[in-house]
Amino acid sequence: MTEPNAVAFELVLCAAAMPNPADRSTVDMRAAGLRHAPSGSPHVAVVFVKVPPARFGETFDLAMDLLDENGEQVHGPGPSGSVPVCRDFTIEVPQAQAGSGAQVWAGAYAQGAPPLPPGAYQWRVALDGQVRTESIST
């Protein structure tokens, strides 16, 4: 059973995503629910976060990591060598929100990742003591 003041979130993989310029609380996605991507093609991991009113005004840390089929961190080229494919976000929820819960979004591109060779991969997302994973194969 979920606690009444627990933060809820969903992890969705897609071919492409961007904030909707007309409504920044929504995200336009292409091929949402992606489970397989051609080797070397980009994909996007999008996290939708729902915050209950009792938690308005709080700040949350969200961490996203791309793991290989052995559960090891995927690395890509960086300015000074190999770097992990991960993203960290701070989500600040305003104090004054109307309705039953605010929905804020965060997204991460698999940028900085080398073209992924054929195999099984997994995005791992941690937020507010909860962890979710979503698999993708290439």
C-alpha positions as CSV (number, residue, x, y, z in Angstrom):
1,M,0.0,0.0,0.0
2,T,1.3,3.4,-0.9
3,E,1.7,6.1,1.8
4,P,-0.6,9.0,1.2
5,N,2.3,11.5,1.1
6,A,4.5,9.4,-1.1
7,V,5.8,10.8,-4.4
8,A,4.8,8.7,-7.4
9,F,6.7,8.5,-10.6
10,E,6.7,6.6,-14.0
11,L,9.7,5.9,-16.2
12,V,8.9,5.9,-20.0
13,L,11.4,5.1,-22.8
14,C,10.8,6.7,-26.2
15,A,12.6,7.5,-29.4
16,A,12.4,11.2,-28.9
17,A,10.9,13.7,-26.4
18,M,10.7,17.4,-25.8
19,P,8.7,19.7,-23.5
20,N,5.5,20.9,-25.1
21,P,6.1,24.7,-25.7
22,A,2.4,25.4,-25.3
23,D,2.1,23.6,-22.0
24,R,5.4,23.1,-20.1
25,S,3.7,20.6,-17.8
26,T,3.5,18.1,-20.7
27,V,6.0,16.3,-22.8
28,D,5.7,15.4,-26.5
29,M,7.1,11.9,-27.1
30,R,7.7,9.8,-30.2
31,A,7.4,6.0,-29.9
32,A,6.6,6.1,-26.1
33,G,6.9,2.7,-24.5
34,L,10.0,1.8,-26.6
35,R,11.5,-1.6,-25.7
36,H,13.9,-2.1,-28.7
37,A,16.1,0.5,-30.5
38,P,18.3,-0.2,-33.4
39,S,21.9,-0.5,-32.3
40,G,23.5,2.9,-32.2
41,S,20.2,4.9,-32.3
42,P,19.4,7.4,-29.6
43,H,16.6,7.0,-27.2
44,V,15.2,9.1,-24.3
45,A,14.2,8.1,-20.8
46,V,11.5,10.4,-19.4
47,V,10.3,10.5,-15.8
48,F,6.9,11.8,-14.9
49,V,6.7,12.8,-11.2
50,K,3.5,13.3,-9.2
51,V,3.9,15.1,-5.9
52,P,1.0,15.1,-3.3
53,P,0.0,18.5,-1.8
54,A,1.6,17.7,1.6
55,R,5.0,17.6,-0.1
56,F,4.6,21.0,-2.0
57,G,7.6,23.3,-1.4
58,E,10.0,20.4,-1.1
59,T,13.1,19.7,-3.2
60,F,13.7,16.1,-4.6
61,D,16.9,14.6,-6.0
62,L,16.3,12.3,-9.0
63,A,19.1,10.1,-10.3
64,M,19.1,8.2,-13.6
65,D,21.7,5.6,-14.6
66,L,22.1,3.4,-17.7
67,L,23.2,-0.1,-16.9
68,D,24.3,-3.0,-19.1
69,E,23.0,-6.6,-19.0
70,N,25.4,-7.4,-16.1
71,G,24.1,-4.4,-14.0
72,E,27.3,-2.5,-14.6
73,Q,27.2,1.3,-15.3
74,V,27.4,2.0,-19.1
75,H,30.3,4.5,-19.9
76,G,30.8,6.8,-22.8
77,P,33.5,9.2,-24.0
78,G,33.9,12.4,-22.0
79,P,36.2,15.4,-22.3
80,S,38.8,13.7,-20.2
81,G,38.1,10.0,-20.7
82,S,35.4,7.6,-20.0
83,V,32.4,8.8,-18.0
84,P,29.3,7.1,-16.7
85,V,26.0,7.6,-18.6
86,C,23.9,9.1,-15.9
87,R,21.9,12.2,-15.1
88,D,21.1,13.9,-11.8
89,F,18.3,16.3,-11.4
90,T,16.9,18.5,-8.6
91,I,13.2,18.9,-8.8
92,E,11.8,21.9,-6.9
93,V,8.1,21.8,-6.4
94,P,6.5,25.3,-5.7
95,Q,4.6,25.8,-2.5
96,A,1.4,27.1,-4.0
97,Q,-0.2,24.5,-6.3
98,A,-3.9,23.9,-6.8
99,G,-5.6,20.5,-7.2
100,S,-4.9,17.1,-5.8
101,G,-1.3,16.9,-6.8
102,A,1.3,18.6,-8.9
103,Q,2.8,16.7,-11.9
104,V,6.3,17.8,-12.8
105,W,8.5,16.1,-15.3
106,A,12.2,15.4,-15.8
107,G,13.9,13.8,-18.8
108,A,17.3,12.5,-19.7
109,Y,18.8,11.8,-23.1
110,A,21.2,9.0,-23.4
111,Q,23.6,11.7,-24.5
112,G,27.3,11.1,-24.0
113,A,26.7,7.4,-24.4
114,P,28.6,5.6,-27.1
115,P,26.5,3.9,-29.8
116,L,25.2,1.0,-27.9
117,P,26.2,-2.4,-29.2
118,P,23.6,-5.1,-29.5
119,G,22.5,-6.2,-26.0
120,A,20.2,-5.6,-23.1
121,Y,20.3,-2.4,-21.1
122,Q,18.3,-0.9,-18.3
123,W,17.6,2.6,-17.1
124,R,17.5,2.8,-13.3
125,V,15.8,5.8,-11.7
126,A,15.9,6.7,-8.0
127,L,13.7,9.3,-6.4
128,D,12.5,9.8,-2.8
129,G,13.7,6.4,-1.6
130,Q,12.1,4.5,-4.5
131,V,13.8,2.8,-7.5
132,R,12.3,2.0,-10.9
133,T,13.9,0.3,-13.8
134,E,12.9,0.0,-17.5
135,S,14.7,-2.3,-20.0
136,I,15.7,-1.6,-23.6
137,S,17.5,-3.8,-26.1
138,T,19.5,-2.9,-29.1
